[in-house]
Amino acid sequence: MSNLEKSLPKPKIELYSGRYFAACAIGGIIACGPTHTAVTPLDLVKCRRQVDANLYKSNLSAWSTIYKGEGLRGVFFGWSPTFVGYCFQGGGKYGFYEVFKYLYGEKTFPNANKTVIFLAASASAEFLADIALCPFESIKVRMQTTLPPFANSLREGMSKVIKEEGYGGLYKGLYPLWGRQIPYTMVKFATFEETVGQIYKYLGKPKESYSGLQQTGVSFLGGYIAGIGCAVVSHPADVMVSKLNSDRKPGEGAGQAMSRIYGNIGFKGLWNGLPVRILMIGTLTAFQWLIYDSFKINEFDDLKYPQGSQVSELSHHFKDFLLTCKYDTTRHRI
């Protein structure tokens, strides 16, 4: 890049423009694809223990057994459908969330309660995002929960399902996936701001009295706590997704299959693997907020938000921290 190119100002992104929403979608891809892939070892053990609670004595023994038998590749088995699927899902979730938040909050119901707007926007966004995620989630779960594996790669798994069951086979877990992901995302988006506010209330000082790094830490903790809530409310549906993709009989309807599976595992069985999922989802949610808002800060450095617009709490805090590190001057706020 030439000195002239470096000196040129970065083009502004107009708030609520097509480029703005596209950039938000890219931020969602960056936030979700790599983070979900990074916790594949947790997801692998969680899925297998949901399907067969007696397969391993503990999470540590599970990883030890898998590593001894299959090496690092075995520990990260299923990473490819995870990465592709959650890149699509992350782009849809964050991109459509901004779209629906604008449509519901700024255009249609400007005086509505903001929490209601967050809930409606996040549910609408996740509904669409899961349509893109479902085929890859289906392959991932089949790969991770069958021994020997249903397939050894995303391409092999996709080809097998389409050949044996048609394209509909890729979507047979869509309803429970919606049941898992929509409450998850509603909690994720709607409770984050409230959680951060409650942390500051507990600390007893206004957030402005803390440094940028301290505020970022509070927001990270808030994201983690919100993630725990996400894990709990969505876990029964997560178990059902794993069971449906590994134990659904040919020609069996979704409702019939879920009724049969519930009859076999009972209410207690719906909570198999919850501790490891709390660890996984809490970590995921915290880092996703951090990565997504950091991306937005870098992309939208000159973006002017109109009064009353909703900007994530973490955007304020992390931008403060970045500006403090970069300029070492009085902290700025967007």
LUMTOR-419658 format. One record per residue (C-alpha): z, x, y; residue in one letter; residue number from 1. Coordinates in nm, 4 decimals, decimal comma. Layout:
<recs>
@up:Z	east:X	north:Y	residuo:A	num:NUM
...
</recs>
This chain:
<recs>
@up:0,0000	east:0,0000	north:0,0000	residuo:M	num:1
@up:-0,1031	east:0,1422	north:0,3399	residuo:S	num:2
@up:0,1331	east:0,1845	north:0,6345	residuo:N	num:3
@up:-0,0611	east:-0,0882	north:0,8149	residuo:L	num:4
@up:-0,0058	east:-0,3313	north:0,5274	residuo:E	num:5
@up:0,3631	east:-0,2452	north:0,5184	residuo:K	num:6
@up:0,3954	east:-0,3092	north:0,8906	residuo:S	num:7
@up:0,2385	east:-0,6535	north:0,8731	residuo:L	num:8
@up:0,4918	east:-0,9373	north:0,8834	residuo:P	num:9
@up:0,5424	east:-1,1315	north:0,5629	residuo:K	num:10
@up:0,3663	east:-1,4706	north:0,5896	residuo:P	num:11
@up:0,6091	east:-1,7499	north:0,6558	residuo:K	num:12
@up:0,6550	east:-2,0187	north:0,3941	residuo:I	num:13
@up:0,6795	east:-2,3602	north:0,5520	residuo:E	num:14
@up:0,9707	east:-2,5668	north:0,4260	residuo:L	num:15
@up:0,8648	east:-2,8442	north:0,1853	residuo:Y	num:16
@up:0,5062	east:-2,7168	north:0,1744	residuo:S	num:17
@up:0,3113	east:-2,6757	north:-0,1480	residuo:G	num:18
@up:0,3668	east:-2,3009	north:-0,1263	residuo:R	num:19
@up:0,7408	east:-2,3582	north:-0,0863	residuo:Y	num:20
@up:0,7613	east:-2,5717	north:-0,4006	residuo:F	num:21
@up:0,5422	east:-2,3251	north:-0,5931	residuo:A	num:22
@up:0,7695	east:-2,0385	north:-0,4899	residuo:A	num:23
@up:1,0731	east:-2,2371	north:-0,6060	residuo:C	num:24
@up:0,9019	east:-2,2878	north:-0,9419	residuo:A	num:25
@up:0,8362	east:-1,9130	north:-0,9693	residuo:I	num:26
@up:1,2017	east:-1,8519	north:-0,8896	residuo:G	num:27
@up:1,2951	east:-2,0885	north:-1,1715	residuo:G	num:28
@up:1,0703	east:-1,9008	north:-1,4134	residuo:I	num:29
@up:1,2357	east:-1,5714	north:-1,3203	residuo:I	num:30
@up:1,5830	east:-1,7239	north:-1,3433	residuo:A	num:31
@up:1,5448	east:-1,9031	north:-1,6773	residuo:C	num:32
@up:1,2992	east:-1,7171	north:-1,9012	residuo:G	num:33
@up:1,4651	east:-1,3728	north:-1,9052	residuo:P	num:34
@up:1,8233	east:-1,5063	north:-1,9071	residuo:T	num:35
@up:1,7698	east:-1,7374	north:-2,2033	residuo:H	num:36
@up:1,5914	east:-1,4576	north:-2,3877	residuo:T	num:37
@up:1,8797	east:-1,2186	north:-2,3193	residuo:A	num:38
@up:2,1272	east:-1,4503	north:-2,4951	residuo:V	num:39
@up:1,9060	east:-1,5052	north:-2,8007	residuo:T	num:40
@up:2,1704	east:-1,3424	north:-3,0281	residuo:P	num:41
@up:2,4245	east:-1,6032	north:-2,9157	residuo:L	num:42
@up:2,1729	east:-1,8842	north:-2,9527	residuo:D	num:43
@up:2,0680	east:-1,7685	north:-3,2992	residuo:L	num:44
@up:2,4212	east:-1,7766	north:-3,4379	residuo:V	num:45
@up:2,5049	east:-2,0991	north:-3,2554	residuo:K	num:46
@up:2,2036	east:-2,2797	north:-3,4048	residuo:C	num:47
@up:2,2674	east:-2,1547	north:-3,7577	residuo:R	num:48
@up:2,6350	east:-2,2523	north:-3,7465	residuo:R	num:49
@up:2,5439	east:-2,5958	north:-3,6126	residuo:Q	num:50
@up:2,3203	east:-2,6551	north:-3,9127	residuo:V	num:51
@up:2,5582	east:-2,4935	north:-4,1667	residuo:D	num:52
@up:2,9158	east:-2,4455	north:-4,0450	residuo:A	num:53
@up:3,0015	east:-2,2446	north:-4,3583	residuo:N	num:54
@up:2,7166	east:-1,9952	north:-4,3288	residuo:L	num:55
@up:2,9255	east:-1,7318	north:-4,1469	residuo:Y	num:56
@up:3,3010	east:-1,6781	north:-4,1161	residuo:K	num:57
@up:3,2812	east:-1,5981	north:-3,7449	residuo:S	num:58
@up:3,0339	east:-1,5084	north:-3,4737	residuo:N	num:59
@up:3,1081	east:-1,1373	north:-3,5104	residuo:L	num:60
@up:3,0591	east:-1,1476	north:-3,8860	residuo:S	num:61
@up:2,7340	east:-1,3354	north:-3,8292	residuo:A	num:62
@up:2,5915	east:-1,0693	north:-3,5989	residuo:W	num:63
@up:2,7125	east:-0,7944	north:-3,8304	residuo:S	num:64
@up:2,5500	east:-0,9582	north:-4,1320	residuo:T	num:65
@up:2,2226	east:-1,0201	north:-3,9505	residuo:I	num:66
@up:2,2073	east:-0,6691	north:-3,8046	residuo:Y	num:67
@up:2,2792	east:-0,5014	north:-4,1394	residuo:K	num:68
@up:2,0103	east:-0,7041	north:-4,3124	residuo:G	num:69
@up:1,7394	east:-0,7281	north:-4,0467	residuo:E	num:70
@up:1,8219	east:-0,4839	north:-3,7688	residuo:G	num:71
@up:1,7922	east:-0,5541	north:-3,3981	residuo:L	num:72
@up:1,4792	east:-0,7631	north:-3,4531	residuo:R	num:73
@up:1,6841	east:-1,0008	north:-3,6650	residuo:G	num:74
@up:1,9543	east:-1,0329	north:-3,3997	residuo:V	num:75
@up:1,6894	east:-1,1351	north:-3,1439	residuo:F	num:76
@up:1,4930	east:-1,3499	north:-3,3884	residuo:F	num:77
@up:1,3281	east:-1,6386	north:-3,2049	residuo:G	num:78
@up:1,3028	east:-1,4614	north:-2,8709	residuo:W	num:79
@up:0,9313	east:-1,5343	north:-2,8173	residuo:S	num:80
@up:0,9446	east:-1,9178	north:-2,8219	residuo:P	num:81
@up:1,2663	east:-1,8908	north:-2,6222	residuo:T	num:82
@up:1,1023	east:-1,6818	north:-2,3506	residuo:F	num:83
@up:0,7833	east:-1,8865	north:-2,3212	residuo:V	num:84
@up:0,9583	east:-2,2218	north:-2,3485	residuo:G	num:85
@up:1,2240	east:-2,1512	north:-2,0899	residuo:Y	num:86
@up:0,9764	east:-1,9968	north:-1,8487	residuo:C	num:87
@up:0,7930	east:-2,3305	north:-1,8530	residuo:F	num:88
@up:1,1176	east:-2,5250	north:-1,8401	residuo:Q	num:89
@up:1,2671	east:-2,3139	north:-1,5613	residuo:G	num:90
@up:0,9590	east:-2,3455	north:-1,3456	residuo:G	num:91
@up:0,9523	east:-2,7206	north:-1,3953	residuo:G	num:92
@up:1,3242	east:-2,7710	north:-1,3522	residuo:K	num:93
@up:1,3699	east:-2,5783	north:-1,0285	residuo:Y	num:94
@up:1,0295	east:-2,6595	north:-0,8835	residuo:G	num:95
@up:1,0476	east:-3,0336	north:-0,9480	residuo:F	num:96
@up:1,4132	east:-3,0388	north:-0,8438	residuo:Y	num:97
@up:1,3126	east:-2,9237	north:-0,4962	residuo:E	num:98
@up:1,0265	east:-3,1761	north:-0,4928	residuo:V	num:99
@up:1,2431	east:-3,4712	north:-0,5948	residuo:F	num:100
@up:1,5288	east:-3,3625	north:-0,3699	residuo:K	num:101
@up:1,2829	east:-3,3731	north:-0,0803	residuo:Y	num:102
@up:1,1270	east:-3,7048	north:-0,1863	residuo:L	num:103
@up:1,4577	east:-3,8791	north:-0,2511	residuo:Y	num:104
@up:1,6739	east:-3,7174	north:0,0149	residuo:G	num:105
@up:1,4449	east:-3,6357	north:0,3067	residuo:E	num:106
@up:1,1717	east:-3,8994	north:0,2748	residuo:K	num:107
@up:1,2980	east:-4,2078	north:0,0920	residuo:T	num:108
@up:1,6767	east:-4,2229	north:0,1330	residuo:F	num:109
@up:1,7704	east:-3,9843	north:0,4176	residuo:P	num:110
@up:2,1141	east:-4,1427	north:0,4633	residuo:N	num:111
@up:2,2067	east:-4,1586	north:0,0950	residuo:A	num:112
@up:2,5033	east:-3,9755	north:-0,0530	residuo:N	num:113
@up:2,3929	east:-3,6191	north:-0,1230	residuo:K	num:114
@up:2,5597	east:-3,6068	north:-0,4642	residuo:T	num:115
@up:2,3578	east:-3,9107	north:-0,5709	residuo:V	num:116
@up:2,0418	east:-3,7367	north:-0,4473	residuo:I	num:117
@up:2,1294	east:-3,4215	north:-0,6429	residuo:F	num:118
@up:2,1921	east:-3,6240	north:-0,9597	residuo:L	num:119
@up:1,8701	east:-3,8239	north:-0,9299	residuo:A	num:120
@up:1,6562	east:-3,5216	north:-0,8405	residuo:A	num:121
@up:1,7943	east:-3,3050	north:-1,1202	residuo:S	num:122
@up:1,7535	east:-3,5810	north:-1,3815	residuo:A	num:123
@up:1,3939	east:-3,6473	north:-1,2739	residuo:S	num:124
@up:1,3075	east:-3,2774	north:-1,2760	residuo:A	num:125
@up:1,4583	east:-3,2158	north:-1,6184	residuo:E	num:126
@up:1,2786	east:-3,5179	north:-1,7655	residuo:F	num:127
@up:0,9447	east:-3,3552	north:-1,6818	residuo:L	num:128
@up:1,0509	east:-2,9974	north:-1,7586	residuo:A	num:129
@up:1,1563	east:-3,0895	north:-2,1123	residuo:D	num:130
@up:0,8078	east:-3,2146	north:-2,1955	residuo:I	num:131
@up:0,6906	east:-2,8558	north:-2,1456	residuo:A	num:132
@up:0,9923	east:-2,7074	north:-2,3257	residuo:L	num:133
@up:0,9972	east:-2,9281	north:-2,6363	residuo:C	num:134
@up:0,7163	east:-2,7673	north:-2,8438	residuo:P	num:135
@up:0,8648	east:-2,4198	north:-2,8013	residuo:F	num:136
@up:1,2213	east:-2,5386	north:-2,8610	residuo:E	num:137
@up:1,1021	east:-2,7041	north:-3,1809	residuo:S	num:138
@up:0,9502	east:-2,3786	north:-3,3085	residuo:I	num:139
@up:1,2533	east:-2,1745	north:-3,2008	residuo:K	num:140
@up:1,5020	east:-2,3973	north:-3,3805	residuo:V	num:141
@up:1,2943	east:-2,4049	north:-3,6997	residuo:R	num:142
@up:1,2612	east:-2,0274	north:-3,6974	residuo:M	num:143
@up:1,6320	east:-1,9718	north:-3,6375	residuo:Q	num:144
@up:1,7831	east:-2,2325	north:-3,8696	residuo:T	num:145
@up:1,5777	east:-2,1964	north:-4,1885	residuo:T	num:146
@up:1,6410	east:-1,9237	north:-4,4460	residuo:L	num:147
@up:1,3964	east:-1,7774	north:-4,5285	residuo:P	num:148
@up:1,2502	east:-1,8368	north:-4,1821	residuo:P	num:149
@up:1,0024	east:-2,1191	north:-4,1288	residuo:F	num:150
@up:0,7856	east:-1,8687	north:-3,9390	residuo:A	num:151
@up:0,8140	east:-1,5140	north:-3,8105	residuo:N	num:152
@up:0,6440	east:-1,5614	north:-3,4748	residuo:S	num:153
@up:0,5658	east:-1,8262	north:-3,2152	residuo:L	num:154
@up:0,1963	east:-1,8271	north:-3,3046	residuo:R	num:155
@up:0,2631	east:-1,8642	north:-3,6767	residuo:E	num:156
@up:0,5177	east:-2,1404	north:-3,6199	residuo:G	num:157
@up:0,2936	east:-2,3348	north:-3,3838	residuo:M	num:158
@up:-0,0006	east:-2,3159	north:-3,6260	residuo:S	num:159
@up:0,2129	east:-2,4311	north:-3,9206	residuo:K	num:160
@up:0,3576	east:-2,7331	north:-3,7419	residuo:V	num:161
@up:0,0215	east:-2,8490	north:-3,6060	residuo:I	num:162
@up:-0,1454	east:-2,8040	north:-3,9456	residuo:K	num:163
@up:0,1280	east:-2,9826	north:-4,1442	residuo:E	num:164
@up:0,2483	east:-3,2482	north:-3,8979	residuo:E	num:165
@up:-0,0046	east:-3,2656	north:-3,6169	residuo:G	num:166
@up:0,0792	east:-3,2200	north:-3,2506	residuo:Y	num:167
@up:0,3409	east:-3,4947	north:-3,2770	residuo:G	num:168
@up:0,5498	east:-3,2610	north:-3,4905	residuo:G	num:169
@up:0,6091	east:-3,0444	north:-3,1845	residuo:L	num:170
@up:0,7738	east:-3,3369	north:-3,0060	residuo:Y	num:171
@up:0,9885	east:-3,4932	north:-3,2758	residuo:K	num:172
@up:1,3013	east:-3,3572	north:-3,1079	residuo:G	num:173
@up:1,2089	east:-3,4753	north:-2,7567	residuo:L	num:174
@up:1,4553	east:-3,7668	north:-2,7318	residuo:Y	num:175
@up:1,7641	east:-3,5659	north:-2,8289	residuo:P	num:176
@up:1,6330	east:-3,2810	north:-2,6135	residuo:L	num:177
@up:1,6343	east:-3,5188	north:-2,3167	residuo:W	num:178
@up:1,9811	east:-3,6285	north:-2,4248	residuo:G	num:179
@up:2,0945	east:-3,2668	north:-2,4146	residuo:R	num:180
@up:1,9118	east:-3,1299	north:-2,1141	residuo:Q	num:181
@up:1,9270	east:-3,4153	north:-1,8625	residuo:I	num:182
@up:2,3106	east:-3,4417	north:-1,8551	residuo:P	num:183
@up:2,3245	east:-3,0617	north:-1,8647	residuo:Y	num:184
@up:2,1041	east:-3,0252	north:-1,5582	residuo:T	num:185
@up:2,2729	east:-3,3075	north:-1,3688	residuo:M	num:186
@up:2,6084	east:-3,1341	north:-1,4135	residuo:V	num:187
@up:2,4555	east:-2,7960	north:-1,3328	residuo:K	num:188
@up:2,3084	east:-2,8991	north:-0,9984	residuo:F	num:189
@up:2,5526	east:-3,1661	north:-0,8830	residuo:A	num:190
@up:2,8825	east:-2,9923	north:-0,9598	residuo:T	num:191
@up:2,8047	east:-2,6414	north:-0,8387	residuo:F	num:192
@up:2,8679	east:-2,7074	north:-0,4693	residuo:E	num:193
@up:3,1839	east:-2,9082	north:-0,5428	residuo:E	num:194
@up:3,3174	east:-2,6399	north:-0,7770	residuo:T	num:195
@up:3,2734	east:-2,3666	north:-0,5174	residuo:V	num:196
@up:3,4424	east:-2,5838	north:-0,2557	residuo:G	num:197
@up:3,7406	east:-2,6425	north:-0,4836	residuo:Q	num:198
@up:3,7760	east:-2,2698	north:-0,5508	residuo:I	num:199
@up:3,8026	east:-2,1987	north:-0,1781	residuo:Y	num:200
@up:4,0492	east:-2,4837	north:-0,1414	residuo:K	num:201
@up:4,2623	east:-2,3278	north:-0,4152	residuo:Y	num:202
@up:4,2421	east:-1,9827	north:-0,2540	residuo:L	num:203
@up:4,3722	east:-2,1327	north:0,0687	residuo:G	num:204
@up:4,1368	east:-1,9592	north:0,3111	residuo:K	num:205
@up:3,8017	east:-2,0650	north:0,4575	residuo:P	num:206
@up:3,5033	east:-1,8965	north:0,2975	residuo:K	num:207
@up:3,4118	east:-1,7303	north:0,6284	residuo:E	num:208
@up:3,7257	east:-1,5157	north:0,5993	residuo:S	num:209
@up:3,5924	east:-1,3431	north:0,2864	residuo:Y	num:210
@up:3,3330	east:-1,0674	north:0,2669	residuo:S	num:211
@up:2,9811	east:-1,1350	north:0,1470	residuo:G	num:212
@up:3,0551	east:-0,9696	north:-0,1875	residuo:L	num:213
@up:3,3719	east:-1,1766	north:-0,2332	residuo:Q	num:214
@up:3,1849	east:-1,4962	north:-0,1511	residuo:Q	num:215
@up:2,9153	east:-1,4037	north:-0,4008	residuo:T	num:216
@up:3,1857	east:-1,3519	north:-0,6636	residuo:G	num:217
@up:3,3311	east:-1,6945	north:-0,5915	residuo:V	num:218
@up:2,9875	east:-1,8515	north:-0,6234	residuo:S	num:219
@up:2,9225	east:-1,6682	north:-0,9503	residuo:F	num:220
@up:3,2544	east:-1,8009	north:-1,0820	residuo:L	num:221
@up:3,1626	east:-2,1480	north:-0,9601	residuo:G	num:222
@up:2,8348	east:-2,1250	north:-1,1490	residuo:G	num:223
@up:3,0177	east:-2,0160	north:-1,4634	residuo:Y	num:224
@up:3,2637	east:-2,3046	north:-1,4412	residuo:I	num:225
@up:2,9786	east:-2,5485	north:-1,3840	residuo:A	num:226
@up:2,8101	east:-2,3970	north:-1,6898	residuo:G	num:227
@up:3,1142	east:-2,4731	north:-1,9045	residuo:I	num:228
@up:3,0880	east:-2,8360	north:-1,7996	residuo:G	num:229
@up:2,7171	east:-2,8283	north:-1,8829	residuo:C	num:230
@up:2,7908	east:-2,6962	north:-2,2319	residuo:A	num:231
@up:3,0528	east:-2,9591	north:-2,3121	residuo:V	num:232
@up:2,8604	east:-3,2675	north:-2,1946	residuo:V	num:233
@up:2,5385	east:-3,1638	north:-2,3678	residuo:S	num:234
@up:2,6723	east:-3,0136	north:-2,6914	residuo:H	num:235
@up:2,6552	east:-3,3167	north:-2,9253	residuo:P	num:236
@up:2,2885	east:-3,3633	north:-2,8360	residuo:A	num:237
@up:2,2319	east:-2,9889	north:-2,8837	residuo:D	num:238
@up:2,3683	east:-3,0129	north:-3,2377	residuo:V	num:239
@up:2,1429	east:-3,3110	north:-3,3034	residuo:M	num:240
@up:1,8379	east:-3,1176	north:-3,1756	residuo:V	num:241
@up:1,9134	east:-2,8374	north:-3,4224	residuo:S	num:242
@up:1,9674	east:-3,0812	north:-3,7077	residuo:K	num:243
@up:1,6565	east:-3,2879	north:-3,6356	residuo:L	num:244
@up:1,4286	east:-2,9861	north:-3,6252	residuo:N	num:245
@up:1,5677	east:-2,8444	north:-3,9491	residuo:S	num:246
@up:1,6508	east:-3,1575	north:-4,1496	residuo:D	num:247
@up:1,4179	east:-3,4449	north:-4,0606	residuo:R	num:248
@up:1,2358	east:-3,6040	north:-4,3498	residuo:K	num:249
@up:0,8596	east:-3,6789	north:-4,3324	residuo:P	num:250
@up:0,7896	east:-4,0192	north:-4,1788	residuo:G	num:251
@up:1,1517	east:-4,0677	north:-4,0730	residuo:E	num:252
@up:1,1993	east:-4,2191	north:-3,7262	residuo:G	num:253
@up:1,4151	east:-4,0435	north:-3,4694	residuo:A	num:254
@up:1,6828	east:-4,3141	north:-3,4680	residuo:G	num:255
@up:1,6925	east:-4,3323	north:-3,8472	residuo:Q	num:256
@up:1,7175	east:-3,9536	north:-3,8751	residuo:A	num:257
@up:1,9990	east:-3,9291	north:-3,6205	residuo:M	num:258
@up:2,1914	east:-4,2059	north:-3,7956	residuo:S	num:259
@up:2,1579	east:-4,0294	north:-4,1308	residuo:R	num:260
@up:2,2561	east:-3,6914	north:-3,9867	residuo:I	num:261
@up:2,5587	east:-3,8368	north:-3,8091	residuo:Y	num:262
@up:2,6641	east:-4,0026	north:-4,1339	residuo:G	num:263
@up:2,6584	east:-3,6605	north:-4,3001	residuo:N	num:264
@up:2,8370	east:-3,4549	north:-4,0323	residuo:I	num:265
@up:3,0553	east:-3,7128	north:-3,8547	residuo:G	num:266
@up:3,1945	east:-3,6876	north:-3,5029	residuo:F	num:267
@up:3,3574	east:-3,3512	north:-3,5727	residuo:K	num:268
@up:3,0256	east:-3,2055	north:-3,6801	residuo:G	num:269
@up:2,8759	east:-3,2787	north:-3,3386	residuo:L	num:270
@up:3,0986	east:-3,0059	north:-3,1963	residuo:W	num:271
@up:3,0051	east:-2,7252	north:-3,4372	residuo:N	num:272
@up:2,9340	east:-2,4039	north:-3,2471	residuo:G	num:273
@up:3,0853	east:-2,5215	north:-2,9165	residuo:L	num:274
@up:3,2840	east:-2,2017	north:-2,8336	residuo:P	num:275
@up:2,9809	east:-1,9734	north:-2,8607	residuo:V	num:276
@up:2,7711	east:-2,2228	north:-2,6632	residuo:R	num:277
@up:3,0311	east:-2,2335	north:-2,3843	residuo:I	num:278
@up:3,0079	east:-1,8541	north:-2,3625	residuo:L	num:279
@up:2,6285	east:-1,8686	north:-2,3672	residuo:M	num:280
@up:2,5792	east:-2,1538	north:-2,1192	residuo:I	num:281
@up:2,8500	east:-2,0370	north:-1,8797	residuo:G	num:282
@up:2,6900	east:-1,6940	north:-1,8586	residuo:T	num:283
@up:2,3402	east:-1,8398	north:-1,8322	residuo:L	num:284
@up:2,4269	east:-2,0817	north:-1,5542	residuo:T	num:285
@up:2,6081	east:-1,8234	north:-1,3439	residuo:A	num:286
@up:2,3264	east:-1,5691	north:-1,3670	residuo:F	num:287
@up:2,0557	east:-1,8309	north:-1,3151	residuo:Q	num:288
@up:2,2090	east:-1,9400	north:-0,9852	residuo:W	num:289
@up:2,2425	east:-1,5769	north:-0,8826	residuo:L	num:290
@up:1,8842	east:-1,4830	north:-0,9730	residuo:I	num:291
@up:1,7220	east:-1,8014	north:-0,8436	residuo:Y	num:292
@up:1,8915	east:-1,7972	north:-0,5058	residuo:D	num:293
@up:1,8398	east:-1,4217	north:-0,4697	residuo:S	num:294
@up:1,4681	east:-1,4817	north:-0,5233	residuo:F	num:295
@up:1,4671	east:-1,7594	north:-0,2643	residuo:K	num:296
@up:1,6484	east:-1,5389	north:-0,0152	residuo:I	num:297
@up:1,3891	east:-1,2622	north:-0,0507	residuo:N	num:298
@up:1,0946	east:-1,5029	north:-0,0371	residuo:E	num:299
@up:1,2242	east:-1,7283	north:0,2378	residuo:F	num:300
@up:1,3881	east:-1,4683	north:0,4618	residuo:D	num:301
@up:1,2393	east:-1,6233	north:0,7765	residuo:D	num:302
@up:1,2469	east:-1,9828	north:0,6581	residuo:L	num:303
@up:1,4145	east:-2,2189	north:0,9032	residuo:K	num:304
@up:1,6034	east:-2,5045	north:0,7451	residuo:Y	num:305
@up:1,6205	east:-2,8237	north:0,9543	residuo:P	num:306
@up:1,9651	east:-2,9523	north:1,0381	residuo:Q	num:307
@up:2,1039	east:-3,1597	north:0,7538	residuo:G	num:308
@up:1,8909	east:-2,9994	north:0,4832	residuo:S	num:309
@up:2,0770	east:-2,9022	north:0,1682	residuo:Q	num:310
@up:2,0825	east:-2,5286	north:0,0936	residuo:V	num:311
@up:2,2667	east:-2,3947	north:-0,2065	residuo:S	num:312
@up:2,6088	east:-2,2467	north:-0,1322	residuo:E	num:313
@up:2,5073	east:-1,9314	north:-0,3156	residuo:L	num:314
@up:2,2073	east:-1,8881	north:-0,0870	residuo:S	num:315
@up:2,4455	east:-1,8512	north:0,2073	residuo:H	num:316
@up:2,6825	east:-1,6166	north:0,0302	residuo:H	num:317
@up:2,4308	east:-1,3881	north:-0,1365	residuo:F	num:318
@up:2,2155	east:-1,3612	north:0,1716	residuo:K	num:319
@up:2,5266	east:-1,2580	north:0,3655	residuo:D	num:320
@up:2,5890	east:-0,9881	north:0,1069	residuo:F	num:321
@up:2,2303	east:-0,8621	north:0,1082	residuo:L	num:322
@up:2,2166	east:-0,8457	north:0,4855	residuo:L	num:323
@up:2,5518	east:-0,6688	north:0,5006	residuo:T	num:324
@up:2,4282	east:-0,4035	north:0,2572	residuo:C	num:325
@up:2,0897	east:-0,3671	north:0,4256	residuo:K	num:326
@up:2,1923	east:-0,3520	north:0,7890	residuo:Y	num:327
@up:2,5666	east:-0,2795	north:0,7789	residuo:D	num:328
@up:2,6113	east:-0,5005	north:1,0821	residuo:T	num:329
@up:2,7662	east:-0,8362	north:1,1597	residuo:T	num:330
@up:2,6766	east:-1,0745	north:0,8800	residuo:R	num:331
@up:2,3991	east:-1,3252	north:0,9372	residuo:H	num:332
@up:2,3707	east:-1,6781	north:0,8077	residuo:R	num:333
@up:2,0702	east:-1,8972	north:0,7459	residuo:I	num:334
</recs>
